[in-house]
Amino acid sequence: MAIQGFGNVGANAAKSLDDEDYNIMAVSDSRGGIVSEAEGKGLNITEVLAYKEKNGSVSRFPGTKAITNEELLVLNVDVLIPAALENQITIKNEGY
C-alpha cells in the first residue's frame, strides 16, 4: 500500500490502516516521499508520524529510500491512496 499525501487525510488514513495491520510501504508529502527499504516490511507509521511532527516532512526518515511524489504514484503496490491535491493522477502516470 502507498499513500500519496501525508497531511491530515493521508496521515489519519495511514494510522487507521496501520492499526488494522495493513502493510504501508510508502508515503509522501509536499516535500517528497519515502519508501521502505526493508524487503516486504512496511513503514512504522507511528514513527513516521512522530518524525513528520518533529521535522515538518517525511523526507529523510531513517531506513527509507527517498522518492518523488511522481515515483510514488507508479510504485508496484496493491493499493494506492491518493490523499493529496487534486489533479495528481494524469493520463501520463495512470497506466503504470
TORRO-68686 format. One record per residue: x, y, z of N, C-alpha, C in turn. Coordinates in Angstrom, 1 decimal. Example, Ala and Ser with C-alpha at 12.3 -4.5 7.8 and 13.67 -1.06 7.14 Angstrom:
((13.2,-5.7,7.8),(12.3,-4.5,7.8),(13.2,-3.3,7.8)) ((12.8,-2.2,7.1),(13.7,-1.1,7.1),(12.9,0.0,7.9)) 
This chain:
((0.8,-1.2,0.0),(0.0,0.0,0.0),(0.9,1.2,0.0)) ((0.4,2.3,-0.7),(1.1,3.6,-0.7),(0.1,4.7,-0.5)) ((0.5,5.7,0.2),(-0.3,6.9,0.4),(0.3,8.1,-0.1)) ((-0.3,8.7,-1.1),(0.3,10.0,-1.7),(-0.5,11.1,-1.0)) ((0.2,11.8,-0.2),(-0.4,12.9,0.6),(-0.4,12.5,2.1)) ((0.5,12.9,2.8),(0.6,12.5,4.3),(0.3,13.7,5.1)) ((-0.7,14.5,4.7),(-1.2,15.6,5.5),(-2.3,15.0,6.4)) ((-3.3,15.8,6.7),(-4.4,15.4,7.6),(-5.1,14.2,7.2)) ((-5.6,14.1,6.0),(-6.3,13.0,5.5),(-5.4,11.7,5.4)) ((-4.3,11.9,4.7),(-3.4,10.8,4.5),(-2.8,10.2,5.7)) ((-2.4,11.0,6.6),(-1.8,10.6,7.9),(-2.9,9.8,8.7)) ((-4.1,10.4,8.8),(-5.1,9.7,9.5),(-5.5,8.3,8.9)) ((-5.5,8.3,7.6),(-5.8,7.0,6.9),(-4.7,6.0,7.2)) ((-3.4,6.5,7.2),(-2.3,5.6,7.4),(-2.4,5.1,8.8)) ((-2.7,5.9,9.8),(-2.8,5.4,11.2),(-3.9,4.4,11.3)) ((-5.0,4.6,10.8),(-6.1,3.7,10.8),(-5.8,2.3,10.2)) ((-5.2,2.4,9.0),(-4.8,1.2,8.3),(-3.7,0.5,9.0)) ((-2.7,1.2,9.5),(-1.7,0.6,10.3),(-2.2,-0.1,11.5)) ((-3.2,0.5,12.2),(-3.8,-0.2,13.3),(-4.5,-1.5,13.0)) ((-4.9,-1.6,11.7),(-5.5,-2.8,11.2),(-4.5,-3.8,10.5)) ((-3.2,-3.5,10.7),(-2.1,-4.3,10.3),(-1.9,-4.4,8.7)) ((-2.3,-3.3,8.1),(-2.0,-3.2,6.6),(-0.6,-2.8,6.5)) ((0.0,-3.2,5.4),(1.5,-3.0,5.2),(1.6,-1.8,4.3)) ((2.0,-0.7,4.9),(2.1,0.6,4.1),(3.6,0.7,3.8)) ((3.9,0.6,2.5),(5.3,0.6,2.0),(5.8,2.0,1.7)) ((4.9,3.0,1.4),(5.4,4.3,1.0),(4.4,5.4,1.3)) ((4.9,6.5,1.7),(4.1,7.7,1.9),(4.8,8.9,1.3)) ((4.0,10.0,1.0),(4.7,11.2,0.6),(3.9,12.4,1.1)) ((4.6,13.5,1.1),(4.0,14.8,1.5),(4.5,15.8,0.5)) ((4.2,17.1,0.7),(4.6,18.1,-0.3),(6.1,18.3,-0.5)) ((6.9,17.8,0.3),(8.3,17.9,0.2),(9.0,16.6,-0.4)) ((8.3,15.6,-0.6),(8.8,14.4,-1.2),(8.2,13.1,-0.5)) ((8.8,12.0,-0.9),(8.3,10.8,-0.3),(9.3,9.8,0.1)) ((8.9,8.7,0.8),(9.8,7.7,1.3),(9.1,6.3,1.0)) ((10.0,5.4,0.8),(9.6,4.0,0.6),(10.5,3.1,1.5)) ((9.8,2.1,2.1),(10.6,1.2,3.0),(11.7,0.5,2.2)) ((12.8,0.4,2.8),(14.0,-0.3,2.2),(14.0,-1.8,2.6)) ((13.2,-2.1,3.6),(13.2,-3.5,4.1),(12.2,-4.3,3.2)) ((12.8,-5.3,2.6),(12.0,-6.2,1.7),(10.8,-6.7,2.4)) ((9.6,-6.4,1.8),(8.3,-6.9,2.3),(7.9,-6.3,3.7)) ((8.6,-5.4,4.2),(8.2,-4.8,5.5),(7.9,-3.4,5.3)) ((6.7,-3.0,5.8),(6.2,-1.7,5.6),(6.8,-0.7,6.6)) ((6.4,0.5,6.5),(6.9,1.6,7.4),(6.3,1.5,8.8)) ((7.0,1.9,9.8),(6.4,2.1,11.1),(5.7,3.4,11.1)) ((4.4,3.4,10.9),(3.7,4.6,10.8),(3.7,5.5,12.0)) ((3.7,4.9,13.2),(3.8,5.7,14.4),(5.1,6.5,14.5)) ((6.2,5.9,14.0),(7.5,6.6,14.0),(7.5,7.6,12.9)) ((6.9,7.3,11.7),(6.9,8.3,10.6),(6.1,9.5,11.0)) ((4.9,9.3,11.7),(4.1,10.4,12.2),(4.9,11.3,13.2)) ((5.6,10.7,14.1),(6.4,11.4,15.1),(7.5,12.2,14.4)) ((8.2,11.6,13.4),(9.2,12.2,12.6),(8.7,13.4,11.9)) ((7.6,13.3,11.2),(7.0,14.4,10.5),(6.6,15.5,11.5)) ((6.1,15.2,12.6),(5.7,16.2,13.6),(6.9,17.0,14.0)) ((8.0,16.3,14.2),(9.3,17.0,14.6),(10.0,17.8,13.5)) ((10.0,17.2,12.3),(10.8,17.7,11.2),(10.0,18.4,10.1)) ((8.7,18.3,10.1),(7.8,19.0,9.2),(7.6,18.3,7.9)) ((8.2,17.1,7.7),(8.2,16.3,6.5),(8.6,14.9,6.8)) ((8.1,14.0,5.9),(8.6,12.6,6.0),(9.9,12.4,5.3)) ((10.4,13.4,4.5),(11.6,13.3,3.8),(12.8,13.0,4.8)) ((13.7,12.1,4.4),(14.9,11.7,5.1),(14.5,10.9,6.3)) ((13.4,10.2,6.4),(13.1,9.3,7.5),(14.1,8.2,7.4)) ((14.7,7.9,8.6),(15.8,6.8,8.6),(15.3,5.5,8.1)) ((16.1,4.8,7.4),(15.8,3.4,6.9),(14.9,3.4,5.7)) ((14.8,4.5,5.0),(13.9,4.5,3.8),(14.7,5.1,2.6)) ((14.1,4.9,1.5),(14.7,5.5,0.3),(13.8,6.6,-0.1)) ((14.4,7.8,-0.5),(13.7,8.9,-0.9),(13.2,8.7,-2.3)) ((11.9,9.1,-2.5),(11.3,9.1,-3.8),(10.5,10.3,-4.0)) ((10.2,10.6,-5.3),(9.3,11.8,-5.6),(7.9,11.4,-5.4)) ((7.0,12.4,-5.4),(5.6,12.1,-5.4),(5.2,11.4,-6.7)) ((5.8,11.7,-7.8),(5.5,11.1,-9.1),(5.9,9.6,-9.0)) ((7.1,9.3,-8.4),(7.5,7.9,-8.3),(6.6,7.1,-7.4)) ((6.1,7.7,-6.4),(5.1,7.0,-5.5),(3.9,6.6,-6.3)) ((3.4,7.4,-7.2),(2.2,7.1,-7.9),(2.3,5.9,-8.8)) ((3.6,5.5,-9.2),(3.7,4.3,-10.1),(4.4,3.2,-9.4)) ((4.5,3.2,-8.1),(5.0,2.0,-7.3),(4.2,0.8,-7.6)) ((4.8,-0.4,-7.5),(4.1,-1.6,-7.7),(3.5,-2.1,-6.4)) ((2.3,-1.5,-6.0),(1.6,-1.8,-4.8),(0.2,-2.2,-5.2)) ((-0.4,-2.9,-4.3),(-1.8,-3.4,-4.5),(-2.8,-2.3,-4.3)) ((-2.5,-1.3,-3.4),(-3.5,-0.2,-3.1),(-2.7,1.1,-3.1)) ((-3.2,2.1,-3.8),(-2.7,3.4,-3.8),(-3.8,4.3,-3.3)) ((-3.5,5.1,-2.3),(-4.5,6.1,-1.7),(-4.0,7.5,-2.1)) ((-4.8,8.1,-3.1),(-4.4,9.5,-3.5),(-5.1,10.4,-2.5)) ((-4.3,11.0,-1.5),(-4.9,11.8,-0.5),(-4.2,13.2,-0.5)) ((-3.7,13.6,-1.7),(-3.1,14.9,-1.8),(-3.9,15.8,-2.7)) ((-3.3,16.9,-3.2),(-4.0,17.8,-4.0),(-4.6,17.1,-5.2)) ((-5.7,17.7,-5.8),(-6.3,17.2,-7.0),(-5.4,17.2,-8.2)) ((-5.7,16.5,-9.2),(-5.0,16.5,-10.5),(-3.6,15.9,-10.4)) ((-3.4,15.0,-9.5),(-2.1,14.3,-9.4),(-2.0,13.1,-10.2)) ((-3.2,12.4,-10.5),(-3.2,11.2,-11.3),(-3.6,11.7,-12.7)) ((-2.7,11.5,-13.7),(-3.0,12.0,-15.0),(-2.8,10.9,-16.0)) ((-3.2,11.2,-17.3),(-3.0,10.3,-18.3),(-1.6,9.8,-18.5)) ((-0.6,10.6,-18.1),(0.8,10.3,-18.1),(1.2,9.2,-17.2)) ((0.6,9.2,-16.0),(1.0,8.2,-15.0),(-0.1,7.2,-14.6)) ((-1.3,7.2,-15.1),(-2.3,6.3,-14.7),(-2.2,4.9,-15.2)) ((-1.5,4.6,-16.2),(-1.4,3.3,-16.7),(-0.3,2.4,-16.1)) ((0.4,2.9,-15.2),(1.5,2.1,-14.6),(1.1,1.1,-13.6)) 
